Amino acid sequence: MDSLFAREAGEVENAFLAAPFEEDGWNAALRLFARRTGSSRAQLLGLGDDATLFNFMPDIDAAYQREFVEIEGWRPEVNWRVAASGRPLEILSEAHYDIARQHSGTDDYEEHIRKWDGVHGCQTVLVEGDGLLVGLAALRSERDGRTGQRDRKLFAAGATYALAAVRMQQAMAQRGAAITVGAFDAIDVAAFLIDRHGAVAALSAAAEAIVGDGAGGALRLRRGRLGAARRDADTALQAALGRALNGEAMQQHWIGSPQEGGGEGGGLLCEIFRLPRREWDFGFDPRVLVVARRAADIPAMRVVPLRAALGLTAAEAEIALRLANGEAREDIAAGRGTSAQTLGTQIKSILRKSDVAREAELTALVNRLLR
C-alpha cells in the first residue's frame, strides 16, 4: 500500500509541477488528481473581493460555470464550501461540510452541486491575500461516496504540489510583465500595465519620468493607481480605464489637448488597450496597457499622405487630422463653418473608407500613420 501511495503521489507531483509549462498542462494535472483521489473531478477556484475570477474543472459543461455565477456561488452565505474555507493547506472534507451546511448555504447551491455530481469531497486553500483566494477541491458524486483517509492523505500531498505550481504560474506572469515593460524601455515608450483591480502592476522608465512633476504634471500615481492631476481629466481617465477593464478593446484618451499647451509638447495622448486574457492567468496577469506620449499637433501638411493612405477627400482628411489632434466635434464644425449633422455624416464616411467602426479607432489609426 505504501509503495502504491508513493507512486501515485509522485505522479500527481509530476503532473502539477509540469502544468505551468505544458499545453493543457493544468487540465491534465486536474484530471489525474481527480482519478488518484477517487473523485469525479478536481477543481481549481479563484475568488476575488466580490466575484469569481476563475473556476477551472476539466471536461465540465459550460452551463456549470453560468449557473455558478447566476447563483453567486462565490458568496459564503450561498455556498457552504466557501463558508467552510479553512487555513492555507488545511484539509476540509465532508465532516466540515456537514457543519457548514447547518449555518450556511442555500437551496440554490445544494441543487447546483447535486446536479453536477459534486456533493462530497475535500478542499483546501492554496493562496490567500491581496484580494485573492485560490482553492483546490476534489468533488465526488453520490456514487463515489464520501472521502476516506487515504483519499484525504493523497489530496493533502497533491495540494502542496498544486501550490508550488500556482506560485510558479504567478512568477511566470510577473516575469512576463517585467519582460513587457523591458521591451517598452528599449524603445523609450511610457507604458503602464494595469492589473485587474485597476492598480499599476508595472511601468517603464519613461512612464516613471512623466508622472508627478514630469509631463507638465498631467499624470499622477495615487496609492498605486494611475490618474490625472486635474479632477475633470481624472474622472474621464478613470472612466476610460474602467471601460478597458470591462472589455473595451482599445481607446484613445487625451489628458488636455494639443491646443491647450501645458508645456512644449502640448497635451498628453493615452492609448488604452485591453490585454488578452490567457486561460490560465489565475488572476495575476495585467489586464490593461496604457501607452502615454506627448502629442503635439500633426502638421496640416500631412493631409496629403493621409488622403492617399485612406482614400479620403480633402475635407475628410482635414477632419480626420483634426480629430487625431484631439479637437472636439463642435470645434471642428465651427472651424469649418458646417453643422454638427453635416460633420457627423462626413465622419461616418471617413470611418467607412478607413475600415474602422469607431471614432477612437480612427484617431488611433491616424496617429499611427502620421506621428
C-alpha positions, 0 to 999 in steps of 0.5 A, a space after each residue: 500500500 505504501 509503495 502504491 501511495 508513493 507512486 501515485 503521489 509522485 505522479 500527481 507531483 509530476 503532473 502539477 509541477 509540469 502544468 505551468 509549462 505544458 499545453 493543457 498542462 493544468 487540465 491534465 494535472 486536474 484530471 489525474 488528481 481527480 482519478 488518484 483521489 477517487 473523485 469525479 473531478 478536481 477543481 481549481 477556484 479563484 475568488 476575488 473581493 466580490 466575484 469569481 475570477 476563475 473556476 477551472 474543472 476539466 471536461 465540465 459543461 459550460 452551463 456549470 460555470 453560468 449557473 455558478 455565477 447566476 447563483 453567486 456561488 462565490 458568496 459564503 452565505 450561498 455556498 457552504 464550501 466557501 463558508 467552510 474555507 479553512 487555513 492555507 493547506 488545511 484539509 476540509 472534507 465532508 465532516 466540515 461540510 456537514 457543519 457548514 451546511 447547518 449555518 450556511 448555504 442555500 437551496 440554490 447551491 445544494 441543487 447546483 452541486 447535486 446536479 453536477 455530481 459534486 456533493 462530497 469531497 475535500 478542499 483546501 486553500 492554496 493562496 490567500 491575500 491581496 484580494 485573492 483566494 485560490 482553492 483546490 477541491 476534489 468533488 465526488 458524486 453520490 456514487 463515489 461516496 464520501 472521502 476516506 483517509 487515504 483519499 484525504 492523505 493523497 489530496 493533502 500531498 497533491 495540494 502542496 504540489 498544486 501550490 508550488 505550481 500556482 506560485 510558479 504560474 504567478 512568477 511566470 506572469 510577473 516575469 512576463 510583465 517585467 519582460 513587457 515593460 523591458 521591451 517598452 524601455 528599449 524603445 523609450 515608450 511610457 507604458 503602464 500595465 494595469 492589473 485587474 483591480 485597476 492598480 499599476 502592476 508595472 511601468 517603464 522608465 519613461 512612464 516613471 519620468 512623466 508622472 508627478 512633476 514630469 509631463 507638465 504634471 498631467 499624470 499622477 500615481 495615487 496609492 498605486 493607481 494611475 490618474 490625472 492631476 486635474 479632477 475633470 481629466 481624472 474622472 474621464 481617465 478613470 472612466 476610460 480605464 474602467 471601460 478597458 477593464 470591462 472589455 473595451 478593446 482599445 481607446 484613445 484618451 487625451 489628458 488636455 489637448 494639443 491646443 491647450 499647451 501645458 508645456 512644449 509638447 502640448 497635451 498628453 495622448 493615452 492609448 488604452 488597450 485591453 490585454 488578452 486574457 490567457 486561460 490560465 492567468 489565475 488572476 495575476 496577469 495585467 489586464 490593461 496597457 496604457 501607452 502615454 506620449 506627448 502629442 503635439 499637433 500633426 502638421 496640416 501638411 500631412 493631409 496629403 499622405 493621409 488622403 492617399 493612405 485612406 482614400 479620403 477627400 480633402 475635407 475628410 482628411 482635414 477632419 480626420 487630422 483634426 480629430 487625431 489632434 484631439 479637437 472636439 466635434 463642435 470645434 471642428 464644425 465651427 472651424 469649418 463653418 458646417 453643422 454638427 449633422 453635416 460633420 457627423 455624416 462626413 465622419 461616418 464616411 471617413 470611418 467607412 473608407 478607413 475600415 474602422 467602426 469607431 471614432 477612437 479607432 480612427 484617431 488611433 489609426 491616424 496617429 499611427 500613420 502620421 506621428 
